[in-house]
Structure formats: C-alpha cells, structure tokens
Amino acid sequence: MDEYNQVHIVWKDCRVEVDNSDIYYSKYNPTPMSINNTSKDKIKFYPNPANDIIEFSNFNKNSIVEIYSVNGKLVFSQKINCKLDISEIPAGMYFIKILGEEKPITKKLIKL
C-alpha cells in the first residue's frame, strides 16, 4: 500500500500450459465510494445473556419480536417496546426474530 492508500499488485502467469513470461500489474484503491449506514442503524438488544429483561435500541416502532426455541417452536411474540420481560421463558438458547424492519433480523439469545 502506498501513501495514497492504493494497493499495487504484480504477478506473473505461471501456468504450465501457457508459454508466456508476461508480468501483470494492477492498482487497487480500497477507498470506499459511499458510506453504508445500515450497520449503525441495525437493531440491538442487551444484555445477552439475559435474566429477565431485554432492552432494545434502534428499532422501528412497528416492529414485532418473536422468540423461538432451538427446535423452531415459537415461545414468545410481542410488539417491541424499549424493554421486554422474558422472565416466563425457561433458561436456554433461543433465536430472536425481529419483523417490521427492512428485512427480518434473527439473532441468538441466551436466557439465564
């Protein structure tokens, strides 16, 4: 990488079937042409692992949260608020699915 953050790549074609001794050169500029804000705007929940309450941030007010067991059984479904009471769910590993965003989001949850 040079002082302009460009990567210079040099290679030789070494294939046996090609009788060629050409050397190739390419320049790659890894500077992004746009900024993708989706990672900043993605919904988050915490704490994880959780005991009784999960808190959400960056969610759409019309989103619905569904919690599935590892066997795929729906064990909980509710419209998202800032806080979600999961005290009635037994301890274990679950998958949280959030509907109502641009596309459904699925994340792992550990309930203590």
Z-matrix of the N, CA and C atoms (Angstrom, degrees):
N
C 1 1.439
C 2 1.524 1 107.24
N 3 1.312 2 115.89 1 133.30
C 4 1.455 3 119.13 2 -179.71
C 5 1.520 4 111.23 3 -94.57
N 6 1.338 5 115.61 4 -172.13
C 7 1.469 6 120.19 5 -176.81
C 8 1.517 7 112.89 6 -68.61
N 9 1.343 8 117.85 7 -11.54
C 10 1.456 9 122.07 8 178.05
C 11 1.527 10 112.04 9 -102.42
N 12 1.325 11 116.00 10 15.56
C 13 1.468 12 123.06 11 -179.73
C 14 1.525 13 113.13 12 61.32
N 15 1.304 14 116.62 13 30.71
C 16 1.451 15 121.19 14 176.06
C 17 1.522 16 108.83 15 -102.84
N 18 1.315 17 115.60 16 141.39
C 19 1.456 18 121.50 17 178.77
C 20 1.526 19 107.72 18 -99.47
N 21 1.322 20 116.47 19 128.82
C 22 1.462 21 121.97 20 178.28
C 23 1.527 22 108.01 21 -105.28
N 24 1.320 23 115.97 22 125.87
C 25 1.460 24 121.43 23 -176.27
C 26 1.528 25 108.48 24 -118.82
N 27 1.321 26 115.71 25 127.92
C 28 1.463 27 121.49 26 177.70
C 29 1.527 28 107.27 27 -125.91
N 30 1.333 29 117.23 28 133.32
C 31 1.456 30 119.89 29 178.14
C 32 1.526 31 110.03 30 -149.81
N 33 1.304 32 114.90 31 161.69
C 34 1.458 33 122.50 32 178.37
C 35 1.519 34 107.99 33 -120.64
N 36 1.309 35 116.76 34 139.12
C 37 1.456 36 121.82 35 177.74
C 38 1.521 37 107.83 36 -76.98
N 39 1.323 38 116.45 37 110.45
C 40 1.467 39 121.66 38 -175.07
C 41 1.519 40 112.98 39 -109.16
N 42 1.306 41 117.82 40 21.23
C 43 1.460 42 119.59 41 178.61
C 44 1.519 43 109.67 42 -67.40
N 45 1.309 44 116.38 43 139.99
C 46 1.463 45 121.99 44 -176.57
C 47 1.520 46 111.28 45 -65.48
N 48 1.328 47 116.83 46 -40.89
C 49 1.455 48 119.89 47 -174.41
C 50 1.531 49 112.89 48 -75.15
N 51 1.304 50 117.29 49 -7.89
C 52 1.459 51 120.88 50 -179.64
C 53 1.524 52 108.92 51 -104.92
N 54 1.304 53 116.14 52 120.72
C 55 1.467 54 120.02 53 176.44
C 56 1.520 55 106.98 54 -91.51
N 57 1.302 56 114.12 55 81.02
C 58 1.447 57 119.59 56 -170.74
C 59 1.518 58 108.49 57 -144.82
N 60 1.270 59 117.21 58 133.65
C 61 1.464 60 119.71 59 177.11
C 62 1.518 61 111.05 60 -119.31
N 63 1.320 62 116.09 61 25.31
C 64 1.457 63 119.77 62 179.40
C 65 1.521 64 110.57 63 -69.94
N 66 1.295 65 114.86 64 145.29
C 67 1.464 66 121.66 65 174.61
C 68 1.518 67 106.45 66 -110.27
N 69 1.322 68 115.38 67 134.35
C 70 1.454 69 121.42 68 -176.80
C 71 1.520 70 110.35 69 -108.03
N 72 1.321 71 115.07 70 151.35
C 73 1.464 72 121.04 71 -179.25
C 74 1.520 73 108.46 72 -137.24
N 75 1.311 74 115.31 73 140.99
C 76 1.457 75 120.56 74 177.01
C 77 1.516 76 108.81 75 -145.64
N 78 1.307 77 115.41 76 148.95
C 79 1.460 78 120.88 77 177.84
C 80 1.526 79 107.41 78 -119.21
N 81 1.316 80 116.11 79 132.83
C 82 1.463 81 121.96 80 -178.58
C 83 1.512 82 108.44 81 -123.81
N 84 1.313 83 116.99 82 129.35
C 85 1.459 84 122.00 83 178.58
C 86 1.522 85 107.99 84 -110.65
N 87 1.340 86 118.32 85 107.17
C 88 1.464 87 120.70 86 -176.42
C 89 1.525 88 114.55 87 -80.45
N 90 1.320 89 118.47 88 10.15
C 91 1.455 90 121.13 89 -179.80
C 92 1.524 91 109.25 90 -68.02
N 93 1.334 92 117.88 91 126.75
C 94 1.468 93 119.93 92 -179.56
C 95 1.522 94 111.01 93 -67.87
N 96 1.309 95 115.78 94 143.03
C 97 1.456 96 121.42 95 178.83
C 98 1.526 97 111.81 96 -90.22
N 99 1.326 98 117.02 97 -14.98
C 100 1.457 99 121.46 98 177.09
C 101 1.517 100 108.47 99 -150.23
N 102 1.309 101 114.85 100 167.26
C 103 1.460 102 120.30 101 179.95
C 104 1.513 103 108.26 102 -111.09
N 105 1.320 104 116.35 103 127.51
C 106 1.455 105 122.24 104 179.76
C 107 1.524 106 108.28 105 -96.40
N 108 1.323 107 117.07 106 112.27
C 109 1.463 108 121.42 107 -177.51
C 110 1.514 109 113.35 108 -88.87
N 111 1.321 110 119.08 109 0.04
C 112 1.459 111 119.75 110 -173.83
C 113 1.513 112 112.44 111 -62.84
N 114 1.330 113 118.35 112 -35.05
C 115 1.460 114 118.84 113 -179.24
C 116 1.520 115 111.09 114 -66.32
N 117 1.339 116 117.33 115 -32.86
C 118 1.452 117 120.79 116 179.43
C 119 1.526 118 110.83 117 -72.03
N 120 1.336 119 115.72 118 -34.30
C 121 1.451 120 120.73 119 -174.05
C 122 1.518 121 113.60 120 -89.37
N 123 1.322 122 118.74 121 -4.17
C 124 1.459 123 119.99 122 -177.10
C 125 1.522 124 110.95 123 -65.32
N 126 1.313 125 114.05 124 145.97
C 127 1.457 126 120.79 125 179.57
C 128 1.525 127 110.23 126 -65.59
N 129 1.318 128 115.46 127 143.08
C 130 1.463 129 121.47 128 178.82
C 131 1.525 130 108.71 129 -129.77
N 132 1.333 131 116.09 130 151.24
C 133 1.459 132 120.09 131 171.82
C 134 1.516 133 108.55 132 -138.17
N 135 1.302 134 115.11 133 151.92
C 136 1.466 135 121.81 134 -176.56
C 137 1.516 136 108.76 135 -158.09
N 138 1.301 137 121.10 136 158.22
C 139 1.461 138 126.31 137 -7.82
C 140 1.520 139 110.49 138 -76.14
N 141 1.283 140 115.95 139 163.27
C 142 1.461 141 122.05 140 174.98
C 143 1.520 142 107.39 141 -147.55
N 144 1.304 143 118.42 142 107.91
C 145 1.465 144 131.98 143 11.17
C 146 1.537 145 112.37 144 -68.35
N 147 1.324 146 114.76 145 154.67
C 148 1.462 147 121.78 146 -176.46
C 149 1.521 148 110.70 147 -126.68
N 150 1.341 149 114.93 148 152.54
C 151 1.463 150 120.98 149 175.62
C 152 1.522 151 110.98 150 -94.23
N 153 1.324 152 116.98 151 -72.05
C 154 1.462 153 120.88 152 -173.95
C 155 1.524 154 114.41 153 -123.45
N 156 1.329 155 117.60 154 -30.67
C 157 1.461 156 121.66 155 -174.09
C 158 1.528 157 109.75 156 -124.12
N 159 1.327 158 115.71 157 135.46
C 160 1.464 159 122.42 158 171.59
C 161 1.526 160 106.63 159 -114.76
N 162 1.322 161 116.72 160 137.17
C 163 1.459 162 121.60 161 175.44
C 164 1.522 163 109.06 162 -109.25
N 165 1.336 164 115.98 163 140.91
C 166 1.461 165 122.40 164 -179.14
C 167 1.520 166 110.54 165 -112.85
N 168 1.327 167 115.45 166 149.50
C 169 1.465 168 121.17 167 172.95
C 170 1.522 169 108.68 168 -139.18
N 171 1.322 170 115.96 169 156.49
C 172 1.473 171 123.55 170 178.48
C 173 1.522 172 112.71 171 59.70
N 174 1.322 173 117.65 172 41.55
C 175 1.463 174 119.63 173 -179.28
C 176 1.522 175 110.96 174 -111.13
N 177 1.314 176 115.34 175 154.86
C 178 1.446 177 123.70 176 174.94
C 179 1.531 178 107.78 177 -76.32
N 180 1.307 179 117.65 178 134.52
C 181 1.478 180 121.92 179 -176.54
C 182 1.530 181 112.83 180 -60.53
N 183 1.316 182 117.86 181 -21.70
C 184 1.467 183 121.03 182 -179.75
C 185 1.518 184 112.79 183 -96.49
N 186 1.315 185 117.17 184 6.59
C 187 1.466 186 120.50 185 -176.96
C 188 1.521 187 111.88 186 -72.61
N 189 1.317 188 114.73 187 150.74
C 190 1.465 189 122.23 188 177.00
C 191 1.515 190 107.59 189 -118.80
N 192 1.328 191 116.34 190 137.85
C 193 1.459 192 120.79 191 177.18
C 194 1.524 193 108.02 192 -106.22
N 195 1.324 194 115.47 193 133.31
C 196 1.460 195 121.98 194 174.35
C 197 1.519 196 107.37 195 -122.08
N 198 1.321 197 116.26 196 138.19
C 199 1.461 198 121.06 197 178.08
C 200 1.520 199 107.78 198 -116.36
N 201 1.340 200 115.20 199 126.30
C 202 1.460 201 122.32 200 -178.03
C 203 1.521 202 110.21 201 -116.11
N 204 1.332 203 115.40 202 143.73
C 205 1.466 204 120.09 203 172.53
C 206 1.524 205 108.26 204 -72.28
N 207 1.323 206 116.94 205 168.48
C 208 1.470 207 119.90 206 178.43
C 209 1.529 208 111.46 207 -64.76
N 210 1.328 209 117.61 208 -17.44
C 211 1.467 210 122.37 209 176.79
C 212 1.524 211 112.35 210 -85.26
N 213 1.342 212 117.21 211 -2.25
C 214 1.453 213 121.11 212 179.01
C 215 1.510 214 114.77 213 90.34
N 216 1.341 215 118.46 214 6.86
C 217 1.465 216 121.88 215 -179.93
C 218 1.528 217 109.36 216 -82.79
N 219 1.333 218 116.51 217 130.19
C 220 1.458 219 121.75 218 176.14
C 221 1.519 220 108.73 219 -71.05
N 222 1.333 221 117.18 220 118.66
C 223 1.467 222 120.39 221 -178.53
C 224 1.519 223 112.45 222 -110.46
N 225 1.351 224 117.72 223 -11.39
C 226 1.458 225 120.08 224 -177.11
C 227 1.524 226 108.78 225 -161.66
N 228 1.329 227 116.82 226 139.64
C 229 1.461 228 121.47 227 175.73
C 230 1.519 229 108.54 228 -149.96
N 231 1.328 230 116.23 229 131.77
C 232 1.466 231 119.86 230 -177.92
C 233 1.525 232 109.18 231 -165.41
N 234 1.334 233 116.22 232 153.47
C 235 1.457 234 120.66 233 172.27
C 236 1.527 235 107.98 234 -66.70
N 237 1.325 236 116.81 235 139.51
C 238 1.469 237 120.59 236 -176.00
C 239 1.520 238 110.85 237 -71.82
N 240 1.320 239 114.84 238 131.68
C 241 1.459 240 123.33 239 165.72
C 242 1.516 241 105.78 240 -113.19
N 243 1.307 242 117.73 241 179.98
C 244 1.473 243 120.16 242 176.90
C 245 1.517 244 110.77 243 -62.39
N 246 1.344 245 116.58 244 -35.79
C 247 1.469 246 120.94 245 -179.16
C 248 1.519 247 109.13 246 -123.59
N 249 1.326 248 115.08 247 143.81
C 250 1.459 249 121.18 248 -178.96
C 251 1.520 250 108.48 249 -129.19
N 252 1.330 251 116.53 250 124.86
C 253 1.467 252 122.07 251 -179.82
C 254 1.526 253 109.07 252 -86.79
N 255 1.331 254 116.00 253 115.16
C 256 1.469 255 121.04 254 179.24
C 257 1.528 256 111.10 255 -114.29
N 258 1.321 257 116.83 256 22.29
C 259 1.468 258 120.93 257 -175.97
C 260 1.526 259 112.76 258 -63.66
N 261 1.329 260 118.70 259 -24.98
C 262 1.465 261 122.12 260 -178.52
C 263 1.528 262 112.83 261 -81.64
N 264 1.315 263 117.18 262 -10.81
C 265 1.466 264 120.95 263 -178.74
C 266 1.527 265 108.99 264 -86.14
N 267 1.333 266 118.56 265 131.89
C 268 1.471 267 120.56 266 178.41
C 269 1.534 268 112.08 267 -63.66
N 270 1.312 269 115.91 268 156.20
C 271 1.469 270 121.10 269 178.08
C 272 1.525 271 110.14 270 -61.19
N 273 1.317 272 116.48 271 144.62
C 274 1.460 273 121.54 272 178.17
C 275 1.510 274 111.73 273 153.42
N 276 1.326 275 115.41 274 -171.42
C 277 1.461 276 121.09 275 178.18
C 278 1.520 277 109.27 276 -99.14
N 279 1.329 278 115.82 277 137.92
C 280 1.459 279 122.72 278 -178.02
C 281 1.526 280 109.42 279 -137.44
N 282 1.316 281 114.64 280 168.96
C 283 1.455 282 121.06 281 172.69
C 284 1.517 283 108.08 282 -119.81
N 285 1.325 284 115.54 283 128.08
C 286 1.465 285 121.85 284 176.52
C 287 1.520 286 107.29 285 -96.30
N 288 1.324 287 116.54 286 127.41
C 289 1.463 288 121.69 287 176.73
C 290 1.517 289 107.31 288 -116.11
N 291 1.325 290 116.56 289 126.73
C 292 1.453 291 121.57 290 -178.89
C 293 1.519 292 108.18 291 -110.85
N 294 1.313 293 115.76 292 121.01
C 295 1.461 294 123.16 293 -178.82
C 296 1.522 295 109.12 294 -108.76
N 297 1.318 296 117.02 295 146.71
C 298 1.456 297 120.95 296 177.98
C 299 1.515 298 112.01 297 108.13
N 300 1.313 299 117.58 298 -4.46
C 301 1.459 300 121.56 299 172.47
C 302 1.529 301 106.75 300 -86.56
N 303 1.327 302 118.03 301 -173.70
C 304 1.466 303 120.51 302 178.71
C 305 1.521 304 111.07 303 -55.16
N 306 1.321 305 115.90 304 -42.30
C 307 1.462 306 121.43 305 175.07
C 308 1.523 307 106.54 306 -142.07
N 309 1.327 308 118.25 307 154.55
C 310 1.472 309 119.40 308 179.46
C 311 1.528 310 110.89 309 -58.40
N 312 1.320 311 115.81 310 139.66
C 313 1.462 312 122.69 311 179.60
C 314 1.514 313 107.55 312 -114.47
N 315 1.319 314 117.68 313 130.73
C 316 1.461 315 122.27 314 177.84
C 317 1.517 316 108.64 315 -122.96
N 318 1.342 317 115.32 316 129.79
C 319 1.465 318 121.37 317 178.62
C 320 1.517 319 109.18 318 -136.20
N 321 1.316 320 115.77 319 157.83
C 322 1.462 321 121.86 320 179.96
C 323 1.526 322 109.16 321 -86.07
N 324 1.339 323 116.24 322 142.94
C 325 1.466 324 123.23 323 176.76
C 326 1.519 325 108.74 324 -130.76
N 327 1.312 326 116.41 325 134.57
C 328 1.462 327 122.04 326 172.79
C 329 1.520 328 107.24 327 -107.97
N 330 1.334 329 116.59 328 120.29
C 331 1.469 330 122.78 329 177.70
C 332 1.518 331 107.73 330 -100.23
N 333 1.334 332 115.93 331 122.41
C 334 1.472 333 121.11 332 179.54
C 335 1.513 334 111.30 333 -86.20
